[in-house]
Amino acid sequence: MKDDKPKVQFIEIADDFEGQRIDNFLRARLKNVPKSMIYRVLRKGEVRVNKKRIKPEYKLQAGDLIRIPPIRVPEQENAAPVSTKLDKVAELENCIIYEDEHMLVLNKPSGTAVHGGSGLKFGAIEALRALRPQARFLELVHRIDRDTSGILLVAKKRSALRMLQAQFREKTVQKYYFALVMGEWKPSCRKITAPLLKNEVNSIVRVNPNGKASDTRFKVLEKYPNATLVQASPVTGRTHQIRVHCQYAGHPIAWDDRYGDRRFDAYTAKGGLSRLFLHAANIRFVHPATNESMELNADMGPELVRALDYLRKRS
């Protein structure tokens, strides 16, 4: 008879996980365990490192021995492993635009979340782990919205994750997005610094003087009747930053279900568009191992290309 009773786990920390917070380590390892349960066992001292109680912010050291108590996950929380036979998972293999032993870069499709949760069985990171079962370490370096397509960096080593995230914090990473916006964007509007405040209940972001400082740079790429293709480069990394700054400027992005304009959506639908026209097209950063400057480009999907071709013909 199979014994399904959860057991105590002992895990020795490898070099790749040195410097990671214990709470984040547990959340990544205990995939189906609710976050509240993880923090509860941490607070109660049931998780031990080298036989000692630790706080959630404790940073792991190579060689640490972690004791994880038996944790029973409610049946409804259990999820089957992500299958590589699913079309959405298998297709991601063709979306990898760069890979070496330190990192992987994905041209994420629109509609694919970066990670599972909130009703989603899996996201890009879970799918990549299924495609790379031999990889000991795969973690998101940053995030982009579910409906935004384009460049997504994934670290394959803890050292690479630390170095790449440090570049994001220090704002030395340059990211460039393509966005199709409503109306004629004036070339003189090159920067928007409106502060942004997120509503924690519904995740809607608004311009608010009490919000966090936010900075997006813009450049006009192409003009069409009643529309403009702009390049947007976020200096800060706030939630929905480009989308809200475009709305604030009076030029919402096509097919933005939160901050868009339905009349503009109907106009662009004539060109076959039915998704958010926001694409992370280019990124520049320093390779975490070689220290060489890198520049990567991600092609726009066929739906975006067709929409622009339609607008060019109208011009």
C-alpha positions in Angstrom: 0.0 0.0 0.0 1.4 3.4 -1.0 2.2 5.7 1.9 1.1 9.2 0.9 1.9 10.7 4.3 4.3 13.7 3.9 7.7 13.3 5.4 10.5 15.5 6.7 12.9 16.6 4.0 16.6 17.4 4.4 18.2 19.4 1.6 21.8 20.5 1.4 22.3 23.8 -0.4 24.5 23.7 -3.6 26.6 26.7 -4.7 24.0 27.8 -7.3 21.5 28.7 -4.5 23.9 30.7 -2.3 22.5 34.1 -1.6 18.8 33.2 -2.2 16.3 34.0 0.5 15.0 31.0 2.3 11.3 32.0 1.7 11.9 32.4 -2.1 13.8 29.0 -2.1 10.9 27.3 -0.4 8.3 28.9 -2.7 10.2 27.7 -5.8 10.7 24.2 -4.4 7.3 23.7 -2.9 5.4 24.5 -6.1 1.8 23.6 -5.0 2.1 24.8 -1.4 0.2 28.0 -0.7 2.4 31.0 0.1 0.6 31.5 3.4 1.4 28.0 4.5 5.1 28.5 3.7 5.3 31.7 5.8 3.4 30.0 8.6 5.9 27.2 9.0 8.7 29.7 8.8 7.2 31.8 11.6 6.6 28.8 13.8 10.2 27.7 13.5 9.4 24.4 11.8 11.9 25.1 9.0 15.4 24.8 10.3 18.8 25.7 8.8 21.7 23.9 10.4 19.3 22.9 13.2 18.6 26.6 14.0 15.4 28.7 13.5 15.7 31.3 10.8 13.7 34.3 9.5 12.1 34.5 6.0 14.8 36.9 4.9 17.7 34.6 5.8 20.1 34.2 2.8 21.3 30.7 2.1 24.9 29.7 2.2 26.5 26.9 0.2 26.5 23.8 2.4 23.5 24.8 4.6 21.4 21.9 5.6 17.7 22.7 5.5 15.0 20.8 7.4 11.6 21.1 5.8 8.7 19.8 7.9 6.0 17.5 6.6 3.5 19.6 4.7 0.2 18.2 3.4 -1.1 20.1 0.5 -4.9 20.2 0.1 -6.0 17.9 -2.8 -7.4 20.8 -4.9 -4.0 22.5 -4.7 -2.2 19.4 -6.2 -1.3 19.9 -9.9 -0.1 17.4 -12.5 3.4 18.0 -13.9 3.5 20.2 -16.9 3.5 18.0 -20.0 5.9 18.7 -22.8 3.3 17.2 -25.2 1.0 20.3 -24.8 1.2 22.5 -27.8 1.9 25.7 -25.8 4.7 24.0 -24.0 6.3 22.4 -27.1 6.1 25.7 -29.0 8.2 27.5 -26.5 11.2 25.5 -27.6 11.0 27.4 -31.0 10.7 30.7 -29.1 14.2 30.5 -27.5 16.4 33.1 -29.2 19.6 32.6 -27.2 20.9 30.0 -24.8 24.2 29.1 -23.1 25.2 27.4 -19.8 24.4 30.6 -17.9 21.2 31.9 -19.3 18.3 31.5 -21.7 16.4 34.2 -23.6 12.8 33.6 -24.7 10.7 35.5 -27.3 7.6 35.0 -25.1 4.3 34.7 -27.0 1.4 37.0 -26.1 -1.1 35.3 -23.9 1.5 33.2 -22.0 2.1 34.3 -18.4 5.6 34.3 -17.1 4.6 32.0 -14.3 1.6 30.0 -13.1 -0.9 31.0 -10.4 -4.1 32.9 -10.1 -6.0 30.1 -11.9 -3.2 29.4 -14.5 -1.8 25.8 -14.4 1.5 26.9 -15.7 3.5 29.8 -17.2 6.6 30.2 -19.3 9.0 29.3 -16.4 7.1 26.1 -15.6 7.1 25.1 -19.2 10.8 25.8 -19.6 11.5 23.6 -16.6 9.5 20.8 -18.2 11.5 21.2 -21.4 14.8 21.3 -19.5 14.3 18.6 -16.9 18.1 18.2 -16.6 18.5 21.9 -15.6 19.2 22.2 -11.8 18.3 25.8 -11.8 15.9 27.9 -13.9 14.6 31.2 -12.6 13.0 34.4 -14.1 15.4 37.4 -14.1 12.5 39.8 -14.6 8.8 39.7 -15.7 6.7 41.1 -18.5 2.9 41.2 -18.7 1.0 38.1 -19.8 -0.4 39.8 -23.0 2.9 41.5 -23.8 5.2 39.5 -26.2 8.9 39.5 -26.5 12.2 39.2 -24.7 12.2 37.4 -21.3 15.5 36.6 -19.6 15.9 33.3 -17.6 18.9 32.5 -15.5 20.4 29.0 -15.5 22.7 29.6 -12.5 22.2 31.4 -9.2 25.3 33.5 -10.0 23.8 34.6 -13.3 20.5 35.5 -11.7 22.3 37.7 -9.1 24.4 39.5 -11.7 21.5 40.1 -14.1 19.1 41.3 -11.5 21.8 43.7 -10.2 21.9 45.2 -13.6 18.2 45.7 -13.6 18.3 47.3 -10.1 21.2 49.6 -11.2 19.2 50.5 -14.4 22.0 49.6 -16.7 19.8 47.2 -18.7 18.3 48.9 -21.8 14.9 47.5 -22.9 13.0 48.7 -26.0 9.4 47.9 -26.7 7.3 48.5 -29.8 3.8 49.8 -29.1 1.0 50.8 -31.5 -0.8 53.7 -30.0 -4.0 55.7 -30.8 -3.7 59.0 -32.6 -0.6 61.0 -33.6 2.1 60.9 -31.1 4.1 64.2 -31.2 7.8 63.6 -31.7 8.5 66.3 -29.1 7.0 64.0 -26.4 10.1 62.0 -25.6 9.7 61.4 -21.9 6.9 60.7 -19.4 7.7 60.8 -15.7 4.2 60.6 -14.2 4.3 58.7 -10.8 2.3 55.5 -10.7 0.2 54.0 -7.9 -1.1 50.4 -8.0 -4.4 49.4 -6.5 -3.5 46.2 -4.5 -7.1 45.0 -4.7 -7.6 45.0 -8.5 -4.0 45.6 -9.7 -5.2 48.7 -11.7 -2.4 51.3 -12.0 -3.1 55.0 -12.1 -1.1 58.2 -12.3 -1.1 59.5 -8.8 1.1 62.1 -7.0 1.5 59.7 -4.1 2.7 56.9 -6.4 6.2 55.7 -7.2 8.5 57.7 -9.4 8.3 56.3 -13.0 10.2 57.2 -16.1 9.6 56.0 -19.7 11.3 57.3 -22.8 9.5 57.4 -26.2 10.5 57.7 -29.8 8.2 57.9 -32.9 9.0 55.1 -35.4 6.2 55.3 -37.9 3.0 57.3 -38.4 -0.3 56.0 -39.9 -3.8 57.4 -40.2 -5.1 57.7 -36.6 -2.2 55.6 -35.2 1.5 55.7 -34.4 4.1 53.1 -33.8 6.4 54.2 -31.0 9.5 52.8 -29.3 9.1 52.8 -25.5 12.1 52.4 -23.2 11.2 52.1 -19.4 13.9 53.5 -17.2 12.0 52.3 -14.1 10.2 49.0 -13.9 6.7 49.7 -12.5 3.7 47.4 -13.1 2.0 48.3 -16.4 4.3 51.3 -16.7 4.3 51.7 -20.5 0.6 51.0 -20.8 -0.4 53.6 -18.2 2.1 56.2 -19.5 0.7 55.9 -23.0 -2.9 56.2 -21.7 -1.8 59.3 -19.6 -0.4 60.9 -22.8 -3.7 60.4 -24.5 -2.5 57.6 -26.7 -3.6 54.3 -25.3 -2.1 51.1 -26.8 -4.1 49.0 -29.2 -6.1 46.2 -27.5 -5.2 47.1 -24.0 -8.0 45.6 -22.0 -7.3 47.7 -18.9 -6.2 51.1 -20.2 -7.2 51.1 -23.9 -9.9 52.6 -26.1 -12.5 50.3 -27.6 -12.9 52.5 -30.7 -9.2 52.2 -31.5 -9.4 48.5 -30.9 -12.2 48.2 -33.5 -10.2 50.3 -35.9 -7.1 48.1 -35.7 -9.2 44.9 -35.8 -9.8 45.7 -39.5 -6.1 44.8 -39.9 -6.6 41.5 -38.1 -5.3 42.7 -34.7 -6.9 41.0 -31.6 -4.1 41.2 -29.0 -2.2 43.8 -27.0 0.2 45.6 -29.4 3.1 45.8 -27.0 6.3 43.8 -27.8 9.6 43.7 -26.0 11.8 43.9 -29.1 15.3 44.6 -28.0 17.5 44.4 -24.9 21.0 45.4 -24.1 23.0 44.2 -21.1 26.3 42.7 -19.9 26.7 38.9 -20.0 26.8 37.6 -16.4 29.8 35.4 -17.0 31.9 36.9 -19.8 31.2 40.6 -19.1 30.7 41.2 -22.8 28.0 43.6 -24.0 25.1 41.8 -25.5 22.2 43.0 -27.7 19.4 40.7 -28.5 16.4 41.3 -30.8 13.0 39.5 -30.8 10.9 39.5 -34.0 7.3 40.6 -33.8 4.7 37.9 -34.3 2.8 37.6 -37.6 -0.4 39.2 -36.2 1.5 42.4 -35.3 3.3 42.5 -38.7 0.0 42.1 -40.6 -1.6 44.9 -38.6 1.2 47.3 -39.5 1.1 46.2 -43.2 -2.7 47.1 -43.1 -2.0 50.5 -41.7 0.8 51.2 -44.2 -1.6 50.4 -47.1 -4.1 52.8 -45.7 -1.4 55.5 -45.7 
